[in-house]
Amino acid sequence: MANHKSALKRAKQNEVKRIRNKSYKTKVKKAVKEVRTAMADNSSDQANKSFAKAVSVIQKTASKGVIHRNQASRKISRLAQKMNQLAVPQG
C-alpha cells in the first residue's frame, strides 16, 4: 500500500474512478444486450429504439474517457452492421 500522503490520495481517487467506470461499462453491456435481444426476437422497431439508446450510452461513455473512442466506434459499427442485416430480408 502507498505510504506518502499524495500516493494515498491517488489510491483513493483511483478507487472512486474504478467504481464509477464499472457502472458505465455495465450500462454499455446492458444496452448492447438489449439491442441483440430485440434483434433475436425480430422486433425491428424495438431494435431501432434500443439501438439509438445504445449508441447514446456508448458515445457518452467514450466522451467521459471510460472506453477509448475507437472501441466505441467499433461497438457502434458492429451493432449497425447487425441492424442492417436484420433490415434486409433473408432469402
Protein Blocks (a to p, Z undefined) as FASTA:
>chain_A
ZZbfklmmmmmmmmmmmmmmmmmmmmmmmmmmmmmmmmmnopaklmmmmmmmmmmmmmmm
mmnomacfklmmmmmmmmmmmmmmmmpccZZ
